[in-house]
Amino acid sequence: METLNEIRENLKAHHELFKNGIPLIASENVTSPQCREACNSDFSHRYAEGVAGQRVYAGCEYIDNIEIMATDMSKEYFNCKFADVRPISGVVANLAAYTAVSDPGDKMVCMPIPSGGHISHAPKKGRKSGRYIGGTAGAVHGLDVHYLKFDWGEMNLDIDASAKVIREIEPKIVLFGGSVFLFPHPVKELSEVAKEVGATVLYDAAHVLGLIGSGYFQDPLREGADVMMGSTHKTFPGPQHGILLSDIDNKDLHKDLTKACFPSMLSNHHLHNVAGLAVTLAEMKEFGKEYHKQVIDNAKALAEALHGAGFNVLCKEKGFTESHQVVADISNFKDTIGLGGDIEEALEKAGIIINRNLLPWDISKYKRSYKNPGGIRLGTSELTRIGMKEEEMKQVAEFMKEIVVDQKDAKVVKEKVKKFRDDFQKVHYAFPAETSGYEYIKFD
């Protein structure tokens, strides 16, 4: 019982942290109470290997019903012919896509990691001595990873230089998407080059999945992507899970994607989260356009306010961002409060939760590492989900200014943050519920 109480106290403390703080992690969100209900169901105890209607296990009638609903709603929301809701994460969705369209040793081109590419895109790098396991694409699937060219000033892929790379490398996969994702990638322009060399075009929509589903940011499946992969808990505000989507009329590809999920990648596929995903799909079909417009509006407002407060927010001349993300170069504070890791720590003491982030030039130009880089990355998806709008973004920027620029007492700012959060506890853009977004639910 003592151990149980200790576990509960940590869980409760975590809930209090997010109940009273300002969550700005770009890869996180908060689910609705109805989604939490689904994720707490008996589905979490069960197995359903295979596809709906063709399970290896008995007792799957209602599991099948919900999985079919989730699949059908995914096709409708994302306007596509094929959807598989079984991947248990965005990384697993990526790995399933790699497996379906390539073999170990094939070449892939993608975003460089320091410029915003994700670890699931990265190669396995060898060392002269010892053993080193790197990113998913190389270490797990054995892809030979090469990089597209990135324009630091534009914070986007360089079309001409990347086209040259594709023609020279002749990869099996051309992959778009990343974890720093301010502006739409040139999918249309470069997918045409990819088709010249016979490459399959993949789009990792982990961060921008909800924006795309609601009709914002860009439309990869109509711009040339053969397969779109995603996480379902970032701009799409559902449970931690993954998804595969395709709109091309290719039954062989659909079959290969299905088999890459089971039996290749998955045994059980976290059925409770499929149920939670179904709930969130219903929410986003109803409220997604309004929600995601506000997410982007809030990101722009936060960027503008931070810029005015003395932060070097990237891409001012381009309107700062077209997604949920805001990226700032905070190296101008290195002699006062410090770099990204230092600022992340200082803000957390005031209840403001962000993440430090490498900038494209950090490693090559300044020899900085991810532990204390020159940048920070912020996201507005969660603050928007609890009802905040542009005026609140200005206040969030002011709180950050008080810590980073003015270097005020973190305890004093934390109390102000807590009071600020009093009016923002309910989950918005969801069906009505009495339970708040961060309420700890105890089962006796």
N, C-alpha and C positions, 0 to 999 in steps of 0.2 A: 504493500500500500504506500509506503514511503517513496518508492521509486515512481509509482503512478502519480503521486502528488507533485513530485519534482518535474515530471514530464508536463503535467497540466500547467504548472506555474510558468514554465517556459513558453508553452503555447499561448497562454493568456497574455504574457508580457509582450509576445510578438504581435498579438492582435492590438494591444494598447499602443504599441509603437506606430502602427499604420493607421489606427483610429485617430491619433493625435498629431500625426506628422504630415509632411507634404511629399507624397510618392512621385518621383520624377524619373524612375527607371524606364527607359524607352521600350524594353522587352517585357514589361509587366503590365498587368491590368487587374481589375477586380471583377469577379463574376457576380451575377444576380443571386438572390436567395433561392430562386427556383432552380438555378443551375447547381447551386450547392446541395440542394435537396436531392437532385438526381445523382450527383456524385457520391452522396452518402447512402445510396440505396444498396439493396442486396446484390445488384449487378456487380459490385466490387468483389464479390466472393466467387464469381462464376467463370466458366470457360466457354468459349464458342469458336473453336478452331474452324477454319474454312470461311466460306462466304454465306450470307444469309440464305436460308433454305437448303443449304448443303453442308450442314455442320457435322463434325466428328462426334459431338456430344449431344445427349438428350437434354431436355429442359430448356430449350432455346427459343420457344415460340414467341415470347414477349421481347426477348432480346432481338430476335430477327425483325419484329415489327418496328422497333425503334431504330435499328440500324438502317432499314429500308427507308424509313422516314427521313433520317439524317442524310442519306445518300441522295434521295430525291430533292430535298430542300437545298442541298449543296449544288446540284445541277441547276436548279432554278436561280439561286442567289448569285452564282458565278457564271450563269449563262453558258453552260458547257454540256457536252454529250457524255462525259465520263467523270465519275468521282469515286474515290475510295477513301472512306473515313476511318480505316483501321490503323494507319501508322500511329504510333504512340508518342511521337514528337516530330518536330520539324527536321531534326537530324536523321531520324529513321525514314521520314518521307524522302529526304535527299538520297539516302543510301538505297532505298527501294528504286528510285528513278535511275540512279547510276547502274544498278543491277539489271534493270529492264532494258536499257539501251546500249550497254557497253560491256566489254570484257576487261579483266585485269590487264594492264599494260597499254590499254588505249590512252590516247592523249585527250586532255581536257584543257580548255582555256577559261579563265574566270578572273574576278577582281583580285588584286593583291591584298593580302591580309592587312597590312598597315594602312591601306587606303579604304578599308571598310569591308573587305571580304570576310567570310565567316570561317571558323575553324573546321566546319564540316566540308569546306571546299578545298582544304589545304593538303599539300603533299606529305608523304612520309620522307623526311630528310635523313640521309645517312650520315654517320659519323665515322671517322677513321678508326676509332676504338669504342667499344661498348655498343649498346643497342638503344635506339631512339625511336619512339613511336610518336608520330605527328598527327596531322589532321585526318579526318574521316575518309576523304576521297582517296588519299594515298595509302594510309596505314591499313584501312579496312578493305577497300575495294581494289587497291593496287593501281589506281589511275596515275598516269604520268602528267602531272599538273604543270601548266604554263600560265603566264599572266597576260591579260589584256593591258593596254596602256591607259593610264589614268591621268587626267588633267587636274593638277592640284588647285588651280585657280577656279575652275568650274565645279570642282567637287563632283566630277562625273567622268565617265569613260570618254577618251579621245577617239572619235569615230574613225578618222583616217588612219591613225597609228594602230588602232585595234584591228581594223580591217586588214592591214598589212600583216599583223601577227597571225590572224586566222588563215590567210592565204599561204603564209610561209609554213606554219605548223601543220595545217590540214588536220585539225582535231576531230575526234569522234563526237565530242560534246562541246558546245558553246554554252556557258552558264552565265546568266545575269542574276542580279540581286546581291544583297549584302546586309551587314549589320549596321553600317553607317549608310543611310539611304535618304538623302535630302531631296533628290530630284529624280524624275523618271529616267530610266536607262534607255539608250537608243536601240531598243529591241528591233524596231522595224528596219532601220538602216543596216544593222549588223546581222540580223537573221537572214537577210538576203545574201550577204556574203557567206554566211554559214551554209546555206543551201548550195552555194557554188561548189563547196568542197565536200558535200555530203554529210555534214554534221547535223546531229540532233540538237535542237535548241531547248534548253531548260531554263526555268525562271524560278529562283528561290524567293518567294513572296512572304517569307516568315514574318518580316516586320510590317509589311504593307498590305497583308491579305485582306483585312477588313476594309481598308480604303478602296481597294480594287473591287471588292464585292459590292460596295455601295456606289460604285461608278466614279470614283475619284482617282487621282494620281496617274494611272495609265491602264491600258487594257492589253496585257501581254498575250493572251490567248488569241486575240484578233490581230496582234502586231507581228506574229511569227513564232511565238513559243509553242513547241509541241506539247510540253508538259509544264504545269505550274505546281510547285510544292509549297507547303506552308505550315506554320505553327498556328494554333487556334487560340492563343492566349495573349496576344500582343495588341495590335489594332483590332483584331477580331477578339472580342472580350469574353472568350469561353474558357473551358478547362484546359489544362496543359495536355495537348494532344497534337496530332498532325493530320495532314490531308494531301491527297494527290488529285489533280484535276487536268483534264485535257478536252479540247474541243475539236481535234482533228478526227476525221472519219477513217479511223484505222483500227479495226477490230484486233489485229495482231498485236499492236502496241497496247491496247487496253488489256488484252489477255496477259501480256508479259508484265504489265504493271500489277495486275491482280496477283499473279504468281510470285512476283517479287515481294509482295507483302506476306502472303502465305503460300507455300511453306518457307520461303527464303528468309524473311526478316522477323516474322512474328509467330508466336504460338498463341497465347492469349493476347488480346489487344486492348485491355483495360476498358471493359465494357461500361463501367460506370461513367467514364469520361466520354464515351460515345453518347450516352444518354444526356450528359451535360452539354455536349456539342449540339445535340438535337434541340435542346431548349434554347441555346444561344442563337442558333440559326433562325428559329422562330422569332426571337427578339430582333435580330438584325434585318429580317425581311420586313418587320413592322417599323422599326425605329432607326435602321442603319444609316439611311441617307442624312437624316437630321444629326445623328450622333457624329458621323465621320466628317461632315462639313464643319461641325463645331470643333472637333479635334484639330483640324488643319487651321481653322481660324485662331484657335488658342495657341497653336505653335507659333504662328506668325506674330501674334500679340506678345507672347513671352519673349520671342527673339528681339522684337523691337524695344521692349521695355528693358531687357538686359543690356542691349546696345546703348540705350540712353543712360544706363546706370554705370557704364564704364567697362563692360565686358566686350571683348573682341569676338563678337558672334560672326561666324563665317558667312560669306556670300550675301552681304548686305545689298550689293548691286543687283542681285537676282531675287530679292525679296526674302532672303534668309533660308526659306524652306518651302517645299510643296508637300511635305509629309507631316507626320506627327513628331518628327525629330528636330532638335536644335543642337548645333555643335558650336562650341566656343573654344578659341585658342586662349588659354589662360596663362600663357608664359609671361605676360606682362606683370603678373603677380609673384613671380618666382623669388624676388628679393624681399617680399613682404610676408605673405602667408605661405607661399610655396607653389608647387605644381599640382597636377591633377589628383594624385593620391593624397596629398596634403589637404587640398580643398575638399575632396570627397569626405575625408575624416572630419574636418572642421564643420562642414554643413550637417553631417549626421549628428553631431553633438547638439545641434539646434533643431533636430527633428526633420531635417530636409534630406531626403534620400535620393542621391544621384549616383552616376557611375563615371569614374575617370575613363578616358578613352584616348587611344593612340591617334595622333594626327598623321597624315600621309608622309610628312617630312620628319617626324620625330626620330625614327631609327637612323635613316640615311644621313640626315643633316646634323642632328644633335646627339646621337647615340643614346637616346632615352629608351626606356623599356615600358612595358605595359604597367609595371608596378607604380611608376610615377611619371606618367606621360605629360605632354603639353596641352592636352585637351580634356574637355568634359562633354558628355552626351546627355541630353535631357529629352524626355518624352511627355506628351500631354494627354495620352490616352486615358490614364487612370483618373487624373484630376477632372477631365471632362466627364467621365462616367459617374462621378459623384456630384455633378451639377455645376462645376465652375465654368465661367465664361471669361471674356476678354478682360473685364475689370479685375477679376481675381488673379489673372496672369500678371497684371501690374503689381499687385501686392506680393505675389510670389517672388517676382524680380527684386522688389524692395527688401524682402527678407534675406535673399541671397546677397544683395549689396551690403546689408548691415554686417554680415559675417565676413565676406571676402574683401570688400573694399574698405568699409569702415572699421572692421575688426572689433565689433561690439561683443559684449559678454554673451556667449552661446546660451547660458542658462536663461538670461533675460529674453533673448530672441525665441527660445524654445517655448516659453510661457505665452508669448504673443502668437506663435504658430498654433499652439494648442487651442487658444481662444478663437482664432481664425477658423479652425476646423469645426467648431461647434455646429455651424449651419450646413455642413457638408458631410453627412453621414449616410444618407440613403443612396442606393444605386439608381441612377436615372437611365433613360432609354431602355427600359425593361418593363415588364408587366407589374402591376401594383403588388407591394409586399410590405408587411409591417416590420420585418427583420431588417436591420441596418446592414450595410456592406461589410463591416468589420466586427460584427457581434460574434463573440465566442459562444458556441453552442455545446453545452455539456450534456452528456448522456449518462444517466444514473441507472 
